[in-house]
Amino acid sequence: MKILVTVKEVAAVEDEFEIDGLGIDERYLEYDLNEWDDYAIEAAVRIAENADEEVEVVTATIGPERSEETIRMALAKGADRALRVWDDAIAEQTLLDVDAKVSVFEQLVAEEEPDIVLSGVQAADDSFGATGVALADRVDYQWAAVVNSLDYEAGDEVANVRRELEGGIEELTEVDLPAVFTIQTGINEPRYASLRGIRQAQQKEIAPRDLADLGLDAEAIDGALELTDMYEPESESDATLFEGDPGETATELADVLREKGVVGE
C-alpha cells in the first residue's frame, strides 16, 4: 500500500525584522518543516513500521529548490521518497491559495494512487486549514479532519479515528479507504532524525515536477486570493516594561497598580 503525506516548508520570523515589498526580508527568516506536517509524517512512518506488508511513504510538497533541505528531514525520519513541484508560474504567485494547492496535489494523487493521504491540520505561516479536506473532495476520497488518534493497520479497508470538534467534543468514527486525514499536533511524538537516517536521506529520491509535468498550466494555480500589501500593525497598547532587579521592579509595579486603582494604598 502507499501513503502520501503533503508537507510544507514554512518560515519563522525573527523578533526584529524588515518588510521587503510583499514579504519579509530573507535575512530575517528561518525555514523549517511545518509543525503539523511533522506529526503527519510520524503517523505515516508508524503505520509502515508496524505493517506486515510493504508500505511506501511518499511526501509531496510545493516549494522551490531551497525546500529540499527541509524535505530531506522528512526522508531522514522514514519517508521513502519525495515529490517537489515548482516552476516560474508558481513563483510568480503572491499567495498560493487552497484551490491552487489542491489543483497540484490532485494531479499527484492521480499519479501516485495512494490508499491514504495525510496532511497537517494547518500551515504555520498562512494558517490555511482547508487543503486536506478540499483535496479529499476533489479526488473523491473519504476524509476526517483534525484527527488526534488514528488506529489503522496496513491492509485494512477501514480506519478508526478520533477527531476534535468544537467545544472540546471528540468524535469517534470509522472511515473507509481510500481517505484523507488531516493530522492534529499531539497525536504522537515525532521522532528526531538520526545520523543514520540523515545519511540515508541523501540517497533517497526527491523528484522535481513542474506544472507541465502534471498536465497543468499557469491558469490552474491562478487563485482567487492575491496578496496586495504587507505591513507591521501599530500597537495600541500602553504596556510598561519594568527593567532592573526584582525588588525595584516589584516596587514600581506596585506604584503603577495603586495609581490605576487596582490595589489600595
ROGU-793310 format. One record per residue: residue number from 1; z, y, x of N, C-alpha, C, O in turn. Coordinates in steps of 0.001 Angstrom, whole numbers, m for minus. Each point is the difference from the previous one (the first is absolute). Example, Ala and Ser with C-alpha at 12.3 -4.5 7.8 and 13.67 -1.06 7.14 Angstrom:
// ROGU-793310
1 7800 m5690 13190 0 1190 m890 0 1200 900 665 m19 1036
2 m1385 1069 m1386 60 1190 820 730 1090 m770 169 1108 509
// end
This chain:
// ROGU-793310
1 0 m1181 842 0 1181 m842 0 1245 887 153 m93 1218
2 m325 1241 m1837 m102 1241 758 806 1099 m693 m13 137 m1223
3 714 637 2048 743 1161 m484 m562 1234 688 m86 51 1227
4 m292 938 m2018 m489 1275 529 1098 1046 m171 521 186 m1099
5 m174 490 2182 1038 1028 m43 m628 1351 332 m557 179 1083
6 645 757 m2001 m505 1342 288 1068 752 782 1165 26 m397
7 m1560 579 1499 950 723 846 m545 1391 296 m1204 250 m65
8 2130 646 391 m394 1382 258 783 557 1180 1199 m243 137
9 m1890 989 710 661 752 1043 403 1352 m580 m835 708 m563
10 2098 m349 696 480 1279 m523 571 831 1136 397 m533 1037
11 m361 1835 m1242 482 921 1027 1376 534 m375 222 418 m1136
12 698 m435 2095 1304 635 m159 m71 1355 699 m542 111 1099
13 1095 919 m1747 m93 1370 501 1313 396 670 1080 m271 m525
14 m1179 911 1681 1192 487 677 653 1113 m823 m634 600 m868
15 1906 m337 1154 732 1031 m748 m665 1367 135 m86 754 m970
16 m374 m445 2153 m720 1250 239 m1473 m333 166 m354 m863 804
17 m513 1544 m1563 m1416 m327 61 m836 1219 m341 516 1022 m451
18 m1811 m1148 673 m952 1052 m346 m1108 m599 m846 m417 m1136 223
19 m54 1895 m1184 m1098 m425 m868 m1316 466 601 m141 1153 407
20 m807 m2059 m360 m1325 304 526 m1016 m239 m1108 m403 m1138 m238
21 m8 2188 m431 m948 m127 m1108 613 m742 m1171 965 470 m603
22 m1528 m1638 278 482 m793 m1130 876 m1169 441 186 m961 m746
23 348 1048 1956 849 m1081 478 1024 495 999 14 1170 381
24 844 m2089 35 979 295 1031 m659 m172 1366 m733 m962 227
25 997 1892 672 m527 m106 1360 392 m1349 593 1158 m408 m84
26 m2126 m281 685 210 m1341 528 1147 m75 1004 600 m1060 174
27 m292 2170 483 1069 m2 999 1357 m333 m605 916 m418 708
28 m788 605 m2024 1303 m172 m644 67 m1275 m852 909 m159 m813
29 m1864 m733 1004 m61 m1214 m813 251 m1244 836 m437 m97 1147
30 1146 m848 m1739 184 m1329 582 m444 m1020 m1016 434 46 m1151
31 m1301 m979 1555 m581 m949 m942 728 m1340 51 436 m460 1055
32 m323 m146 m2231 670 m1285 m94 m500 m727 m1242 m708 569 m830
33 1089 m1834 721 m346 m807 m1173 802 479 m1204 1201 244 112
34 m1851 m108 m1248 691 395 m1220 1151 m956 m298 m180 m1218 36
35 1361 1760 m330 1203 m814 m159 m171 m1086 m1058 349 m1154 246
36 m873 1496 m1404 m157 m974 m1084 m960 m1126 404 197 m1155 m378
37 m1225 1496 1141 m963 m1009 438 623 m987 978 m411 m1159 60
38 1396 1610 701 692 m879 928 676 m1147 m752 m21 m1142 459
39 619 1445 m1609 627 m1030 m819 m1049 m933 m612 244 m1196 m157
40 m1399 1743 m183 m1076 m825 m549 m515 m988 1048 m277 m1156 m317
41 152 1611 1558 m429 m894 1071 1002 m1126 190 m381 m1162 139
42 1654 1504 m134 1032 m1012 175 m46 m1028 m1125 148 m1197 246
43 m352 1656 m1480 m85 m925 m1134 m1165 m961 179 135 m1193 m269
44 m1279 1700 721 m1180 m850 197 225 m1015 1115 m332 m1176 m148
45 892 1630 1257 220 m886 1147 997 m1097 m356 m159 m1139 438
46 1183 1461 m1223 981 m1018 m391 m641 m1080 m875 314 m1183 134
47 m1212 1598 m1027 m699 m995 m815 m794 m938 904 7 m1216 m193
48 m694 1794 1182 m814 m808 917 863 m933 838 m359 m1158 209
49 1482 1651 266 864 m808 858 629 m1176 m748 249 m1052 590
50 4 1228 m1875 669 m1041 m790 m978 m930 m717 416 m874 m760
51 m1707 1061 1000 m1014 m752 m737 m276 m1356 626 99 m174 1215
52 m446 m780 m2061 m429 m1324 456 m1506 m48 229 m531 m978 526
53 m141 2042 m925 m1436 98 211 m291 1251 808 881 836 199
54 m2104 m707 264 m368 1156 809 m94 1247 m877 m670 0 m1032
55 1340 1042 1454 m30 1283 m694 m436 1068 996 637 189 1036
56 m1712 498 m1350 m485 1072 868 483 1341 m551 m157 292 m1185
57 745 515 2066 472 1341 m371 m931 1018 639 m120 67 1223
58 m534 723 m2061 m966 995 461 482 1380 m422 376 196 m1156
59 m380 763 2078 353 1365 m369 m1265 837 m148 m1010 m240 662
60 1095 1228 m1551 m1140 892 m234 506 1432 m10 979 321 m674
61 m1654 532 1427 419 1398 58 m1208 911 m18 m1099 m385 402
62 1320 1600 m874 m1001 1058 74 527 1003 1012 977 698 m266
63 m1619 m624 1426 533 884 1028 m902 80 1203 m844 m872 204
64 1010 1914 605 m824 184 1199 380 m996 1087 944 m776 m152
65 m1690 810 1246 232 m936 1099 1424 117 529 581 m988 448
66 m16 2196 m499 1368 208 463 990 m926 m694 997 m403 599
67 m1265 64 m1856 935 m804 m792 71 m1452 464 866 m748 m456
68 m1758 337 1352 26 m1386 450 1297 m341 736 437 m1151 m12
69 176 2144 650 1275 m246 671 1057 m396 m1020 811 m891 250
70 m822 1558 m1403 939 m337 m1075 m329 m1361 m595 895 m799 m273
71 m2184 540 73 m417 m1278 m573 413 m1157 905 346 m1079 m481
72 m385 1307 1788 403 m1049 944 1452 m427 m231 357 m1154 234
73 469 2085 m691 1392 m359 m269 81 m982 m1160 823 m916 19
74 m1670 1098 m1029 m43 m957 m1112 m464 m1366 491 515 m1029 m438
75 m1483 1020 1344 m475 m1258 566 1080 m647 859 136 m1223 19
76 634 2052 693 1067 m527 848 1116 m627 m827 745 m843 499
77 m629 1248 m1753 1045 m542 m867 m445 m1255 m736 783 m600 m736
78 m2045 199 931 m420 m1275 m567 m1280 m5 m792 m487 m1072 m361
79 m85 2240 73 m1299 10 m679 m1056 m610 927 97 109 1223
80 m1102 m748 m1817 m992 m738 797 m1160 856 474 m484 m181 1117
81 37 1098 m1934 m1092 885 382 42 1243 m876 764 70 m963
82 m1593 909 1308 60 1286 m703 m1399 536 m268 m950 m281 731
83 857 1054 m1792 m1217 718 m355 315 1496 10 1026 422 m534
84 m1898 370 1133 212 1450 41 m1271 696 m466 m1076 m220 555
85 1205 1059 m1574 m1157 687 m581 69 1484 346 1016 658 m226
86 m2117 m143 779 m47 1433 329 m1434 398 303 m766 m790 551
87 407 2005 m907 m1253 593 455 69 1506 m223 1020 518 m454
88 m2090 173 769 4 1469 m63 248 510 m1423 667 1019 m182
89 m1193 m1711 m819 171 448 m1380 1475 m36 m404 469 888 m713
90 253 m1898 1160 1431 m70 m302 747 1089 768 902 636 m544
91 m1271 m421 1794 666 1000 829 m151 1403 m573 864 853 203
92 m1956 m614 m916 m247 1329 m558 830 288 m1250 87 1149 m433
93 518 m2173 m143 813 206 m1194 1304 718 355 697 m392 936
94 m378 1434 m1681 1270 690 236 1173 m799 m549 1126 137 478
95 m1385 m967 m1478 1046 m834 m582 m655 m1225 m617 m817 116 m913
96 1176 m1280 1411 m558 m1247 m527 892 m453 m1154 1110 m483 223
97 m1593 638 m1450 845 m302 m1154 m28 m1487 m339 m696 m785 643
98 1468 412 m1668 145 m1412 m357 m1339 m629 m352 m298 m1110 442
99 m502 1796 m1222 m1278 m571 m428 m901 m281 1200 m688 m1020 39
100 695 1925 938 m827 m194 1196 489 m1202 802 m807 m810 455
101 2122 689 m281 548 m1136 741 m328 m1316 m690 m369 m982 644
102 512 978 m1970 m250 m1219 m756 m1470 m411 103 m307 m1192 29
103 m591 2158 25 m1420 m325 149 m254 m770 1285 m833 m905 35
104 1556 1268 1026 m128 m704 1276 654 m1375 m70 m615 m1005 356
105 1869 966 m819 723 m1275 m39 m647 m997 m961 72 m1210 216
106 m697 1711 m1263 m700 m890 m943 m1066 m812 720 m154 m1196 m248
107 m578 1848 1137 m1053 m704 734 580 m996 993 m585 m1059 230
108 1732 1389 363 635 m940 926 535 m1220 m738 m55 m1115 518
109 570 1322 m1715 456 m1136 m809 m1179 m902 m353 115 m1225 50
110 m1241 1827 m405 m1186 m786 m329 m479 m784 1223 m502 m1116 m130
111 659 1703 1310 m441 m644 1238 939 m1121 425 m448 m1058 443
112 1751 1291 m579 1000 m945 507 453 m1020 m1044 430 m1096 358
113 m518 1436 m1626 435 m864 m1107 1429 m524 200 213 m1213 0
114 759 2105 168 1378 m451 222 623 m543 m1285 m392 381 m1103
115 1360 m1269 1261 766 m493 m1143 1072 1002 m408 325 130 m1180
116 215 568 2158 1031 1003 m236 m345 1255 792 m441 m76 1147
117 646 1225 m1770 m82 1285 702 1389 630 m42 583 156 m1073
118 m60 202 2231 1281 688 79 m229 1427 478 m798 256 902
119 1517 660 m1528 m116 1406 353 1376 626 m73 812 m395 m836
120 m534 1364 1693 1249 734 m123 31 771 m1307 m1046 401 m509
121 2230 m190 m35 134 740 m1264 m636 1377 103 m667 448 m932
122 870 227 2065 m565 1339 165 m188 292 1476 405 m778 864
123 m1032 1922 m593 m203 445 1374 977 1129 303 281 836 m858
124 236 m819 2088 1009 984 361 m580 1402 147 742 980 m71
125 m2058 m863 276 m563 1332 227 m424 696 m1295 452 1113 m271
126 m1310 m1744 m531 m459 655 m1229 773 m448 m1235 m167 572 m1077
127 1013 m1595 1225 849 m503 m1104 m792 m558 m1171 557 m185 m1082
128 m1851 m90 1273 m748 m675 m1055 610 m1388 m214 316 m697 964
129 m153 303 m2214 588 m1300 m280 m829 m811 m972 521 m885 m678
130 m1812 1180 604 m842 m643 m1002 m1097 m879 578 m723 m652 m752
131 585 621 2061 m1142 m694 603 m18 m1488 m339 m1037 m536 m392
132 2181 m132 543 38 m1435 m257 m349 m356 m1427 m808 m896 m245
133 1419 1597 m701 m251 m288 m1414 m1443 344 m375 m646 m744 m739
134 144 1868 1247 m1379 385 m283 m983 m1013 566 m1034 m282 m606
135 1363 m263 1772 m862 m1027 599 m8 m1257 m866 m1056 m593 m219
136 2217 185 m272 82 m1186 m859 m875 165 m1232 m692 m929 m416
137 731 2121 m161 m817 261 m1186 m1483 m67 335 m796 m517 m784
138 427 1039 1949 m1416 50 381 m547 m1398 282 m1139 m300 m359
139 1943 m563 1002 m488 m1331 376 389 m1071 m1016 m295 m1180 188
140 962 1602 m1267 392 m903 m1092 959 m1081 477 m151 m1170 m350
141 1147 1569 1157 1087 m887 412 1226 297 m867 162 1118 m490
142 691 m2111 307 1306 258 m588 813 837 993 m350 65 1178
143 1434 576 m1641 759 835 922 1453 146 m435 360 m228 m1155
144 459 618 2130 1385 396 m253 327 1091 1002 m286 m136 1190
145 885 1219 m1668 287 1148 857 1488 100 298 838 m475 m767
146 m528 1101 1896 1378 244 454 774 m1319 57 1075 m135 m585
147 m1638 m814 1289 577 m1343 100 1088 m9 1072 m256 344 1153
148 1473 m742 m1541 1086 m81 987 457 m1439 236 976 m226 714
149 m1671 m748 m1308 227 m1413 293 m1264 m760 m343 m513 104 m1114
150 10 m872 2074 m1234 m761 m194 266 m1447 367 224 m325 1166
151 m251 m540 m2168 233 m1433 201 m1333 m710 m183 m467 m201 m1121
152 m136 m176 2245 m1317 m631 m69 m173 m965 1154 371 305 1134
153 m935 m1469 m1418 m346 m978 1025 m1513 m187 3 m625 m132 m1052
154 59 122 2230 m1448 m135 129 m499 m1212 m766 579 m1083 83
155 m1654 1275 m827 m582 m1068 m795 354 87 m1470 m719 m541 m840
156 1833 1223 508 379 171 m1403 m977 942 m684 m612 852 645
157 474 m1009 m1930 m881 870 m777 749 1134 m664 m605 882 m609
158 1935 m904 727 833 1018 m637 1046 475 1004 545 m797 764
159 m269 2110 m772 1058 572 820 1103 525 m906 m275 602 m1038
160 1523 m830 1429 1139 537 m727 456 1276 699 314 m17 1190
161 m278 1108 m1919 340 1280 607 1108 691 m776 177 m207 m1201
162 554 1028 1924 957 917 m622 m423 1396 395 m259 265 1174
163 186 627 m2139 m451 1342 324 885 1052 m645 636 m233 m1027
164 m616 1399 1661 838 1091 m472 m689 758 m1124 m1193 296 66
165 1971 11 m1103 m448 876 m1067 881 1248 3 919 112 813
166 m1192 811 m1706 788 1225 m45 1415 m292 m496 244 m974 m713
167 673 1845 1112 1368 m108 m487 786 m1129 617 1010 m420 m564
168 m1445 m94 1722 718 m1070 656 m222 m1373 m601 688 m955 360
169 m1643 845 m1274 m303 m1286 m643 m949 m796 893 m883 570 640
170 1069 m1877 m600 m893 m882 733 m649 m996 m942 623 m464 m955
171 m1866 141 1227 m753 m938 m828 m319 m1249 814 m493 87 1124
172 778 m1242 m1703 m395 m1275 593 m1232 m497 m738 7 m87 m1228
173 m1053 m238 1954 m1233 m398 m673 m809 m958 872 213 m85 1210
174 m1129 m622 m1830 m933 m869 697 m1375 650 m21 m424 552 m1015
175 m259 m625 2134 m1319 619 128 m988 m1048 493 216 m629 1036
176 m1293 446 m1779 m1047 m947 399 m823 582 1146 m246 1204 72
177 m168 m2100 818 m875 407 1094 m1459 m129 m423 m304 m813 m874
178 m608 1585 1461 213 980 1059 713 1250 m537 m133 354 m1171
179 889 301 2055 823 1106 m456 199 1024 1113 m153 m287 1187
180 498 1486 m1625 378 1087 909 1471 303 m231 436 147 m1142
181 339 m52 2235 1408 366 m91 251 1221 877 m372 16 1173
182 1006 1007 m1747 410 1131 821 1461 m210 373 853 m205 m863
183 m580 260 2163 1271 m442 564 940 1177 255 m375 1012 591
184 1609 m1186 m1061 1030 1028 170 780 m237 1293 138 m1136 455
185 360 2206 122 864 m139 1164 1265 m759 m404 458 105 m1138
186 94 m859 2066 1206 m762 m273 m258 m1413 m477 941 m781 m146
187 m2204 430 m103 m309 m1362 m471 300 m1020 1097 258 m1169 m286
188 m292 1614 1534 263 m880 1137 448 867 1174 259 1193 m161
189 m173 m1780 1297 317 753 1228 m1162 m165 967 m117 m1038 651
190 m750 2053 m546 m1155 m131 894 421 m315 1425 965 566 513
191 m1683 m1457 109 293 m417 1360 m491 1029 1009 m893 799 m283
192 1493 m839 1456 m515 782 1103 m1133 m796 659 12 m1231 22
193 m965 1954 500 m1088 m669 715 520 m475 1353 491 799 797
194 m598 m2086 m544 453 m553 1271 m1017 308 1093 m1148 343 m282
195 1587 m470 1538 m927 213 1116 m1154 m998 m63 m1151 338 276
196 1484 m1572 m643 m1046 m1009 m124 m973 383 m1109 m1215 m123 155
197 1765 590 m1281 m847 405 m1115 m893 1167 363 m1163 50 m402
198 1709 895 1168 m788 1160 427 m1141 m435 903 m1120 498 m118
199 1407 m1428 1019 m1066 m508 887 m1065 m744 m809 m1196 172 238
200 1627 m992 m1183 m960 m751 m816 m843 930 m865 m1173 m271 m258
201 1785 1378 m190 m718 943 m861 m1202 613 699 m980 373 m645
202 1059 m270 1976 m1119 577 741 m1249 m875 m77 m1114 478 211
203 1307 m1762 m516 m1123 m933 m73 m509 m188 m1432 m1027 m641 m219
204 1749 1200 m747 m399 m186 m1397 m1057 1026 m408 m74 1097 553
205 m725 m1476 m1518 m1156 808 m393 390 1171 m897 744 m160 m967
206 m1260 1332 1306 10 1148 m905 m1468 333 m258 m678 558 862
207 199 m901 m2042 m1422 143 m304 m274 1368 m616 501 295 m1085
208 m1291 552 1762 m331 1307 m567 m1052 m120 m1100 m922 m811 86
209 1078 1622 m1104 m974 65 m1081 m273 1479 m299 872 850 178
210 m2068 m564 m626 m266 1330 m538 m452 m164 m1449 m121 m1121 m494
211 m125 2229 m179 m340 m72 m1416 m1270 m799 m228 m95 m752 m971
212 m881 906 1855 m1260 m732 m158 234 m1505 83 m641 m768 m717
213 1550 346 1582 310 m1430 116 526 m556 m1319 m197 m1175 m313
214 862 2024 m451 597 m426 m1267 m909 264 m1200 391 m230 m1144
215 m1598 711 1411 m923 293 m1094 344 1267 m743 m358 153 m1168
216 1055 766 1833 416 1254 m628 m695 1178 676 m497 m111 1120
217 472 1237 m1825 m489 1238 597 1089 1063 m102 1093 m269 m498
218 m1393 1465 969 1003 1070 45 530 348 m1386 1161 386 m136
219 m1985 m515 m882 435 338 m1357 1126 m917 m481 803 395 m845
220 m743 m1604 1373 1006 m964 m447 1411 442 360 961 m383 m668
221 m828 1195 1730 1341 437 393 179 1510 m201 918 608 550
222 m1800 m27 m1336 117 1420 m340 913 118 m1209 m474 39 m1136
223 1764 16 1367 988 m45 m1072 106 1282 m795 m651 1000 302
224 1489 m1051 m1328 190 1151 m886 985 1009 573 57 1137 m468
225 719 m1536 1474 992 890 590 m535 616 1280 m714 m639 773
226 1077 1894 m570 m412 704 1213 1171 828 506 640 721 m766
227 m367 m827 2045 1053 791 615 m561 1387 303 m960 130 759
228 1551 900 m1348 m537 1357 138 857 909 862 m487 1010 508
229 1758 m1356 m336 876 872 779 1211 m794 484 394 m984 m627
230 183 1404 1721 1243 m583 483 850 1114 583 m481 810 793
231 1730 m773 m1184 906 1024 511 1428 m524 m56 307 m944 m729
232 549 1569 1505 1415 m346 3 708 872 m1022 32 1220 158
233 539 m1811 m1202 636 807 m1040 1189 782 539 745 m485 852
234 m582 1697 m1358 1132 816 411 1265 m497 m689 0 m317 m1190
235 1059 260 1956 1273 m455 m564 679 1143 m735 76 1121 503
236 418 m1418 m1703 734 991 m778 1503 m199 135 781 650 m694
237 m382 m1537 1577 1412 m307 186 671 1068 849 m610 531 928
238 1859 m215 m1239 775 919 823 1066 m777 770 1119 475 190
239 m1487 m1668 246 937 m872 718 466 665 1286 m764 683 683
240 2017 m897 m375 603 537 1220 273 m1154 964 587 m1012 m381
241 m1012 1173 1609 212 m1019 1014 1189 401 865 m7 1067 614
242 1024 m1917 m564 1184 262 806 m133 m733 1328 m262 m1202 37
243 445 1936 1043 m69 m600 1325 1310 232 740 669 1010 m215
244 m306 m1936 1078 1241 123 753 829 m1247 m110 m473 m1024 m495
245 1719 1094 954 853 m1182 m72 510 m196 m1417 m42 937 m798
246 527 m2141 459 421 m312 m1374 1034 968 m557 m58 353 m1178
247 1001 81 2005 1025 917 m490 m576 1323 m448 351 511 m1064
248 m1240 46 1880 m612 1282 m338 m867 m103 m1248 87 840 m895
249 m921 m1868 841 m905 m140 m1141 760 m289 m1289 m414 447 m1070
250 1515 m1187 1152 796 m268 m1198 590 1292 m543 33 211 m1213
251 435 659 2116 565 1292 m435 m1075 866 m643 230 609 m1045
252 m1405 m555 1669 m1094 796 m551 m424 m522 m1371 m252 782 m916
253 174 m2108 779 m377 m594 m1277 1024 331 m1081 m366 320 m1131
254 1650 m397 1483 1051 320 m971 m106 1446 m457 192 290 m1181
255 m498 628 2110 m148 1411 m363 m1148 200 m984 130 742 m973
256 m1257 m1411 1233 m1164 125 m882 318 m549 m1395 m366 604 m1009
257 1047 m1748 960 336 m601 m1294 932 892 m797 m105 84 m1224
258 1029 591 1925 886 928 m703 m777 1194 m535 251 465 m1112
259 m1208 35 1917 m816 1139 m433 m828 m352 m1237 m210 837 m878
260 m255 m2086 822 m818 m448 m1130 861 m383 m1209 m526 m279 m1078
261 1843 267 1261 872 m361 m1104 101 m1501 m245 468 m431 m1054
262 m911 m371 2038 44 m1442 m149 1423 m519 177 422 m929 m690
263 316 1537 1621 1406 m370 212 852 1260 m92 m489 1115 178
264 1778 m1319 m461 898 1139 m114 475 504 1350 m249 m621 1034
265 940 1763 m1057 550 579 1225 1110 m913 560 592 311 1033
// end
